[in-house]
């Protein structure tokens, strides 16, 4: 099924086709005989200066390939065309010719490479497709990133919509590998995670991040709902978790444990429970996640200090004149 390209009129800013090219330094981790991680970022010393401001590259960015024989499904398609072209070449070097896509949600670092697979299946939730279509012009122009502190993001040369959508849950097979897609509101509305029941593996996308989660603007009022959803996710039978933003050394050496989910739920719970504290806006990140750092569940990665500061200010502003919500930890 061919995907629909969004038709956009005049775009003021430069796009992905107009900026300086770069050679991605993608690291590869073979997780199982059917699952591969492709990782880029964190160390940006060899990259062009225009790219250094991008928060996702500062955090480190992953996508995953689920493969069997000559077929693969990509779980997200990265942020820049150089990255997806590199990954596509790697998979074709393995003899893989049939590649389709799952978009975990609508943020640019998860959908920018869709253009390469517009003649293939691209799967997402219904909400994700609606959001991509709604924000297509801002995605293409790069304006979407001005909200997140990167005015130099060049945007996407082509915005391609998912062509297979679902609500709640969808099951698919890659060869004999069963993959369950679960719609979970843990980041953006319409986000999904992928669960592999045989090996109890979870591809968490942005539902879990190391050091902390980012709260997108517009979702701050629903943080209590997200906390409850973490309680439900914590009931999954999970041995290993692989996020979109994390430490490559953890990913390549067996992934994160189930405590990762508990750490995320704890962080978001503290964003609510501590917001009346006198030092809420100034307390260091360590005061929120220090216990999890000591247990090596999380690590303080410096760019997350800015994201944490953004989070507390967003929550504080929203709830200044509202009662503190009651949190149901499920």
C-alpha positions in Angstrom: 0.0 0.0 0.0 1.4 3.4 -1.0 1.6 6.0 1.7 0.2 9.5 1.2 2.6 12.3 1.0 1.3 15.5 2.6 1.0 18.3 0.1 2.4 21.6 1.6 2.5 25.0 0.0 5.1 27.7 0.7 7.6 26.9 3.4 9.8 29.7 4.6 12.7 27.8 6.3 15.3 25.6 4.8 14.5 21.9 4.7 16.5 18.8 5.1 17.6 19.1 1.4 19.3 22.5 1.9 21.8 22.0 4.8 25.3 20.6 5.0 25.4 16.9 4.7 27.0 14.7 7.3 28.3 11.1 7.6 26.4 9.4 10.4 28.4 7.4 13.0 25.8 4.9 13.6 26.5 2.1 16.2 24.8 -1.3 15.7 23.8 -3.7 18.5 22.5 -7.2 17.6 20.0 -7.8 20.4 18.6 -11.1 19.3 18.6 -13.1 16.1 15.6 -11.1 15.0 16.2 -7.6 16.6 18.9 -5.0 15.8 19.4 -1.6 17.3 20.8 1.4 15.3 22.1 4.2 17.5 23.4 7.6 16.8 24.3 10.7 18.8 25.5 11.7 22.3 29.0 12.2 21.0 28.6 15.0 18.4 32.2 16.1 18.1 32.6 14.9 14.5 29.2 16.3 13.4 28.5 19.7 11.7 27.9 22.5 14.1 24.3 23.1 12.9 23.4 19.7 14.2 24.9 20.2 17.7 21.8 22.0 19.1 19.4 19.2 18.3 18.2 17.8 21.6 17.5 14.3 20.3 21.0 14.0 19.0 22.4 15.2 22.3 20.3 12.6 24.1 21.2 9.7 21.7 18.7 8.3 19.3 17.8 4.7 18.4 15.6 2.9 16.1 15.2 -0.9 15.8 14.8 -3.5 13.0 12.7 -6.6 13.5 13.8 -9.0 10.8 13.3 -12.5 9.4 14.7 -13.7 6.1 14.5 -11.0 3.5 11.9 -9.0 5.5 12.2 -6.4 8.1 10.0 -3.9 10.0 11.7 -0.7 11.2 10.5 0.6 14.6 10.8 4.3 13.8 12.8 5.9 11.0 15.2 8.4 12.7 15.7 12.1 12.4 17.8 12.8 9.3 17.9 11.3 5.8 21.6 10.3 6.2 20.7 8.1 9.1 17.8 6.2 7.4 19.8 5.8 4.2 22.7 4.3 6.2 20.3 1.9 8.0 18.6 1.0 4.8 21.9 0.2 3.1 22.9 -1.9 6.2 19.7 -4.0 6.0 20.1 -4.5 2.3 23.6 -5.7 2.9 22.1 -8.4 5.0 19.9 -9.5 2.1 16.8 -7.8 3.3 14.7 -6.4 0.5 11.2 -6.0 2.0 11.1 -3.2 4.6 8.1 -1.8 6.3 7.7 0.6 9.2 6.1 1.2 12.6 5.9 4.8 13.8 5.8 4.8 17.6 4.5 8.4 17.6 4.6 11.6 15.5 7.8 13.4 16.7 10.3 14.2 13.9 13.0 11.9 15.3 10.6 8.9 14.8 9.1 9.7 11.3 11.6 11.7 9.3 12.8 8.6 7.4 9.3 7.5 6.3 9.9 9.0 2.8 12.1 6.1 2.0 9.3 3.6 2.5 6.3 5.4 1.1 5.5 2.4 -1.1 5.5 0.1 1.9 3.3 -0.4 4.9 3.7 2.3 7.5 1.9 1.4 10.7 0.8 3.7 13.5 -2.1 4.5 15.8 -4.9 6.6 14.4 -3.9 9.5 16.6 -0.3 9.5 15.3 -1.5 9.7 11.7 -3.8 12.6 12.6 -1.0 14.5 14.4 1.4 14.0 11.5 -1.2 15.4 9.1 -2.1 18.2 11.4 1.4 19.4 12.0 2.8 18.6 8.6 3.8 22.1 7.7 5.6 22.7 11.0 7.4 19.3 10.6 8.6 20.1 7.1 9.7 23.7 7.9 11.4 22.7 11.1 9.3 25.2 13.1 8.2 22.4 15.4 11.6 22.4 17.0 11.6 26.0 17.9 9.5 25.0 20.9 12.3 22.7 22.1 15.2 25.0 21.8 16.6 24.1 18.4 16.0 27.0 15.9 18.4 25.5 13.4 16.6 22.2 12.8 16.3 22.1 9.0 13.0 20.2 8.9 11.9 17.3 6.8 12.1 17.3 3.0 9.0 15.1 2.8 6.3 14.3 5.2 4.8 10.8 4.6 1.7 9.6 6.5 1.2 6.1 7.9 -1.1 4.0 5.8 -2.2 1.4 8.3 -3.6 2.5 11.6 -5.2 1.0 14.6 -6.6 1.8 18.0 -5.6 0.1 21.3 -3.8 -3.0 20.1 -2.5 -4.7 17.0 -0.6 -8.0 16.5 1.7 -8.7 13.6 4.3 -11.4 12.8 7.7 -10.9 11.2 8.4 -14.5 10.2 7.5 -16.4 13.3 8.2 -13.5 15.6 5.1 -12.3 17.3 5.0 -8.5 17.9 2.2 -6.8 19.9 1.7 -3.1 19.4 0.0 -1.4 22.4 -1.3 2.1 22.3 -0.1 3.8 25.5 -0.4 7.5 26.4 3.0 7.8 28.0 4.5 10.6 25.9 2.4 11.9 23.0 -1.3 11.1 22.6 -1.3 8.0 20.3 2.1 6.7 21.3 2.7 3.0 21.1 5.1 0.4 22.4 6.1 -2.9 20.9 6.1 -6.0 23.1 7.6 -9.4 22.2 5.9 -12.0 24.4 8.3 -14.9 23.6 11.4 -13.1 25.0 9.6 -10.6 27.2 11.2 -7.6 25.4 9.7 -4.1 25.3 10.6 -1.5 22.7 9.6 1.5 24.7 10.2 4.4 22.3 9.8 7.6 24.4 7.8 5.9 27.2 11.1 5.4 29.0 14.2 7.6 28.7 17.6 7.6 30.5 17.8 10.1 32.3 14.2 11.4 32.5 11.1 11.7 30.4 10.2 14.8 28.4 6.7 16.3 28.8 5.5 17.7 25.5 3.7 21.0 25.7 0.0 20.4 25.7 0.2 17.1 27.7 1.0 18.6 31.1 -2.6 18.4 32.3 -2.7 14.7 31.6 0.4 13.7 33.5 -1.7 12.0 36.2 -3.3 9.8 33.5 0.2 8.9 32.3 1.3 7.9 35.8 -1.7 5.5 36.0 -0.7 4.1 32.6 2.7 3.3 33.9 1.1 1.3 36.5 -0.6 -0.8 33.8 2.6 -1.1 31.8 4.4 -2.3 35.0 2.1 -5.3 34.9 3.5 -6.5 31.6 5.9 -9.6 31.9 9.1 -7.7 30.9 12.7 -8.8 31.1 14.4 -6.3 28.9 13.5 -2.8 27.8 15.0 -0.9 24.9 14.3 2.9 24.6 14.7 5.4 21.8 16.9 7.6 24.1 19.3 5.8 26.4 22.8 4.6 26.9 24.3 2.5 24.0 26.4 0.5 26.4 23.3 -0.7 28.2 21.4 -1.4 25.0 24.2 -3.5 23.6 24.8 -5.4 26.8 21.3 -6.7 27.4 19.0 -3.7 27.8 17.3 -2.1 30.7 15.5 -4.1 33.4 11.8 -3.7 34.4 12.9 -1.1 37.1 13.1 1.3 34.2 9.3 1.6 34.1 9.2 2.1 37.9 11.8 4.8 37.6 9.7 6.7 35.0 6.6 6.4 37.1 8.4 7.7 40.1 9.8 10.7 38.3 6.5 11.7 36.9 4.8 11.2 40.3 7.4 13.5 41.9 6.7 16.2 39.3 3.1 16.3 40.7 3.7 15.5 44.4 6.6 18.0 44.9 5.2 21.0 42.9 4.2 22.9 46.1 7.7 22.5 47.6 9.6 25.8 48.0 12.6 24.5 46.0 10.5 22.7 43.3 11.9 24.9 40.4 15.5 24.9 41.6 16.0 21.4 43.1 18.6 19.6 41.1 17.8 16.6 38.9 19.7 14.4 41.3 17.0 15.0 44.0 14.4 13.5 41.7 16.3 10.5 40.3 19.3 10.0 42.7 18.0 6.8 44.1 17.7 5.3 40.6 21.1 6.5 39.6 22.7 4.8 42.7 21.1 1.5 41.5 22.3 2.1 37.9 18.8 2.1 36.6 19.4 5.7 35.3 22.4 7.9 34.7 22.7 11.7 34.8 23.2 12.7 31.2 23.8 16.4 31.2 21.3 17.5 28.4 18.5 16.1 30.5 19.1 18.8 33.1 17.6 21.2 30.6 14.6 18.9 29.9 14.0 18.5 33.6 14.0 22.2 34.1 11.5 22.5 31.2 9.3 19.8 32.8 9.1 21.4 36.2 8.4 24.9 34.8 5.7 23.5 32.5 4.0 21.6 35.4 4.3 24.6 37.8 2.8 27.0 35.4 -0.1 24.8 34.6 -1.0 24.0 38.2 -0.3 27.4 39.8 -4.0 28.2 40.2 -5.3 24.6 40.2 -5.6 22.0 42.9 -3.0 19.3 43.2 -4.4 16.2 41.3 -4.8 12.9 43.1 -2.5 10.3 41.7 -3.7 6.7 41.2 -0.7 4.4 41.1 -2.8 1.5 40.0 
